Amino acid sequence: MSPSPLRSAATVIAHSVREGVRRRVFLAVLVLTAAFLALYALGAHFVFRDAHSFAGGEGHILDPTAFAGATIFGLAMFAVLFLGSVLAVFLTLGAVRGDAETGLLQPLVVRPLGRTTMLLARFAGAAALSGAYVLVVYLLAWEITRASGDWSPDHLLGPGLALVLAVSVVAAISLLLSVFLPVTAQGIVVFMVFGAGLTAGLLAQIGHAIDSHSLHSIGKVASWALPFEGLYAAGLHALISETSGLTGVVLQLGPFGGSEAAGPGLIAWALVYALGVLALAAFAFSRRDL
Amino acid sequence: MSAAPVLSVSGLRKDYRGQTALAGVDLELGAGELVGLLGPNGAGKSTLTKIACGLVRPSAGTVEVLGRAAGSPQARAALGYLAELFRFPGWSTAEELIALHQRLAGSGGGIAERTELLELVGLADAAGKRVEAMSKGMQQRLGIAQALVGAPRLLLLDEPTSALDPVGRRIVRELLEEVRARGVAVLLNSHLLSEVELVCDRVAIIVRGRVVRAGAPHELEGSRGVEVETDAGVRVFEGGREDAPRIVAELVAAGERVYRVQARRASLEDVYLEAVGGQTG
C-alpha cells in the first residue's frame, strides 16, 4: 500500500535534515552564526558606548540610545535576512534539475509519493529550517542589543516574522529556478534576484532622502515584484514605527529611509506570491522529462 | 504468458525536439517473465524503461503497469527501478538507504526485508557501510536491492551489471532467477548478450526506436545450415539439424566421401549483429 502524501512529505523532509546534519552543513552554519553574533555583540557594545558623543553631547538633540539601537539592529536584520537566504538557497540548490543530472532524483521520484509532494516537501523543509534559523538569530541579536544598550525595537515579533516570510519567498524562488537551471546557474541567478531586490530597496531609500518620486516608485514596484524586499523594508519600519521627534526623522532619512508599514496587503501578496511560484514550479516539474 | 500482462506497451512513440527516440513500440510482459531489451546505444531502450516508470512522458501510445497508466501512483507502487546512471547520497549507509525507500514505498517489511534484500545482493556485511565508501559494483548491487523494496510486481533494470565483476554478475543472475520464480516480471536492458541469453525468456531487439526482432532466444538463434566436409571441401547446405541425415545420404549416393557433418546455429550475437546492421551508438 502506498504511504499517504503527508507521510511521504515527512520522509523527504527528514531525509533533507539528516543530509544537512551528516554533511555538517548545520555545524558550519552554527559556527559562522556564532562568529557573526560575537562580532555583533562587540559592535553593539562600541556603538552604544560612542553614540552619546555623536548624538550631540550634553542636552542631546537626538535620543542616542534609540538612534544607536535602531541603526545597529537594522543592520543585524539585514545580516539575518542574508544568512537566512543563503541557507534557504543552499537547502534548495539542485533540488530538481541538478539532482536529476547526477541521478539522485530518479530513484526517489519513481516511488509513489509524486512529484508535487516531493517538491512541496523540499520547500517545507527549506522554509521551516531557514525560517527557524532566521527567527532564532533575530531574537539573539535583539537580546544582544537589549543587553548592550538597554534598547528594544518598537515592535519585536512582527519584523522577525516578516524575515521568516521573506526567506520562505526566497526558498520558493530558488526551488522554481532549480526546475529549469543547473546547479551553478541556479545559485547565480537566485542571488542576482536577491541582489536586485535589495538594490531596488536602496534606490527607494535614496528616493526617500532626496524626495524623488521616480526612485520611490521603483522601490515600490520592486517590493511587490520581489516581496522579500518589501517584507524586509516593512520589518525595518516596524522597528521604529513609534519613534517620534528628531530621532525618528533622522532615522527615516538615514538607514530606515524608504521603509514602509507592511499592511495586510503585502503579507497576503507575499503568501500568494510564494504559493504561485510553488504552483509554477510544480507544474513545470510535472512536465519535465527526467 | 498469463492473461493480464504486468507491463503493456502499445504504439509507443517518443520524440525529443524532432529526434525520434521510439517509433511505435509494442511489448508485453507477463508475471514471472524475464524479457531482455537489446539494442545499440541510443536505440531507445532507456527511454522505454523511463516511460514505463513515469520519468519520461510519451509522445503517443500507451504504457500500462497492471492495467494502470504508467506514471500513476498505483503504477509506481507496483514497480522497482534501477537507472543506468544513478547516484545515492554518499553520506547514507546501505541500510539507511533501503529504510528510506521502504518508507517511500510504504513497505512494512522492516528490518527483516532490509536484511533479506542486502543478503540477496551479497551486501549483508556492508549494511552499515556508507555509499561513498562502496565500489561502483557494490553501489550497483545496492541499487538492485533498492529496486526490490516493497516486493514490486515489475522490475525495470537498466544496465544493472555494467559495473560488476564476474562474481557480481553471477549474483545478479541468480537473483533475477529468484525474483522470476516469485512471479515478478523483469525488463532487463543490457549490452551483455551472453547474460541475456542465459537468463531471459524472451528478447526484443530495438533499433532506431523500433522492435526489429523479438522472441525466445532459442527461436531467434535459428538454423544457419548444415556444414559438411567431403572430398570436394567444406560446403554449407540449407536446412537444419533434422536435414543432416538426408544431406549426407544424398552426398554418399552421389559417390562423395563424408568426413564431418555439423548443424550450424546462429548465436544471439549473430542475430543481434544482423538486426542492428553494424550500428553502434
Interface residues (C-beta under 8 A of the other chain):
Chain A: M1 S2 P3 R7 S8 T11 H15 E19 R22 R23 T102 G103 L104 Q106 P107 L108 V109 V110 R111 P112 L113 G114 R287 D289 L290
Chain B: Y16 K50 C53 G54 L55 V56 R57 P73 Q74 R76 A77 L79 Y81 L82 A83 L85 F86 R87 F88 P89 W91 S92 L100 H101 R103 L104 A105 G106 G143 Q146
